[in-house]
Amino acid sequence: MRPGPKQNINRAMSKKTKIVTRFAPSPTGHLHVGHAYSALFAKRAAEEGGGRFLLRIEDIDQTRCRPEYEAAVLDDLDWLGLTWEEPVHRQSDHMADYQAALTKLDEMGLIYPCFCSRKEIRAEIKRINEAPHDATADKRGPVYPGTCRRLYQDDRDMRQAAGDSYALRLNMQKAIYLAEQKRGNLTWLDLDQGEQRATPEVFGDVVLARKDEPTSYHLSVTVDDAAQGINLITRGEDLRDVTHVHCLLQALLDFEIPDYRFHHLLTDSDGKRFAKRDKSLTLQTLRGEGKTLADVKVMAGWK
């Protein structure tokens, strides 16, 4: 009989001395009601496991992240009654860690430069009669067909020397082969749905960095979670699919694979997911209108 959620949680707790979770906002705007739910969800998971709740500021996007937004994030979380361990982990302080991970993958022969624009990728997919489809959970576009994977090294060197823009992609097929040599079948535990088989191949050769961007979301969060000792990752359902990629990277980089729990996404009356652009639903706005913590919890459906 397949184990249920409570059995899975007990299994997770039995193999860990202490649950460690995190909330990881990006300071690109003000937190909204959905963020409040996610933060409270992570904190509760830590408390139920008698464990630790950590805070990470995901500020690798230096064009959009601002100090005033980070200050507002900390203020809002304090208003929610949350406490966390110091020091706060900021991604901008750990670029060397991401580079080290990227170098390790490169030394394994898994990284190659891709010079294709999004327009060129779509044109290539159309040319080989593959209908564009968005297999990625982060909605970054169609699955890459591997055009630059087939370039000769001399061509790569010449284009990089010429200053062409490029992304650093993971050779997915080779990466899966090497990861399975290390770990066998790649799996991760969803505490509500049981053991999951990782199928990162549906994402194609994902981008792990760019010429002017030393890391990507996939790479940085995988490295950060390992560095912080996170053993239970709580996420919204919209990030369930990217777990397949992160499970692969964890295996390649010799990290422990944490357990996961996913929560539903909060939506407005039209069924549209809350977003930072919905300024009327930010905690800053609601607080300015005199809403209390109890009011916000009701809005979030928090029980």
Residue, then its C-alpha position, 0 to 999 in steps of 0.5 A: m500500500r502506498p504511504g500517505p502524507k503522514q507516513n511520508i512526513n514521519r519517514a522524513m523526520s525519522k531520517k533527519t535529526k532536525i527539519v530545516t526549511r527556508f523562505a527565499p523571496s526576491p527583492t524585486g518588489h513588495l511581498h503580497v498575500g501569496h508570499a505571506y502564505s508561502a512564508l507561513f507555510a515554510k515556518r509551520a513545516a519547520e515548527e512541526g518538525g521541531g526544526r529551523f526556519l531560514l531566510r534567503i534573499e535571492d538577489i542575483d538579478q541586480t537589474r531588478c533587485r533593490p535595497e529598499y525592497e529587501a528592507a520592505v521584505l524584512d519588515d513585512l516578515d517581521w510584521l507577520g510574526l516570523t523570526w529567522e536565524e542570522p545572518v540572512h543568506r544573500q545570493s549576491d554574497h555567494m557568486a564564487d560558490y555558483q562559479a565553483a559549481l559551474t566549473k565542476l560541471d564544466e570539468m565533467g564535460l557537461i557545459y557548452p556555450c549556446f549562441c542562439s537567440r530565442k528567435e533563432i531557437r524558435a526558427e530552428i524548432k519550426r525548421i525541423n518540424e517540432a511544434p514549439h511547446d513550453a515544457t518549462a515551468d518557469k515559462r522561458g520558452p520552448v525546449y532548446p533543440g541542441t543546435c550549439r551542442r553540435l558546434y566544433q570546439d574551434d567554432r565555440d572558441m572563435r565566437q567567444a573570442a569575438g565577444d558574441s553573447y552566449a548562454l552556458r547550457l547543460n548537456m542534459q542527455k549526458a548529465i542524466y547518464l552521469a547522474e544515474q551512474k552516481r545515484g541510480n534512478l533519480t528520485w525525490l520524496d514529495l511528502d504529500q504524494g510519495e516518491q517521485r521519479a525525476t524526468p529532467e529530460v523534458f526541459g532540454d538543455v537548460v541554461l545555467a549561466r550566461k556571458d554576463e550573468p554568472t548563475s541561473y535560478h536552477l544553479s543558484v538555488t541548488v547550491d544555496d539549499a545545499a550550503q544552508g543544509i535545507n532538507l525540506i524545501t517548501r514551494g508553491e505548485d508552480l515550482r513543482d516541475v523545476t524540482h526535476v532539474h534540481c534533483l539532477l543537479q543535486a546528484l551531479l554536484d554530490f549534494e543530498i537530495p532534500d524532501y519537498r512539500f508543495h502548497h496551492l497558489l493563491t488566486d484572485s476572484d477571477g482565478k488569476r494568481f497573485a503577483k507583485r504587480d497587484k499592488s493592492l494586495t501587497l502587504q505594504t498596501l494592506r498594512g497602510e489600509g489598517k489591515t491586521l495580521a488576522d485580516v491578512k491570514v483570512m485573505a490568505g486562507w491560512k488556518 
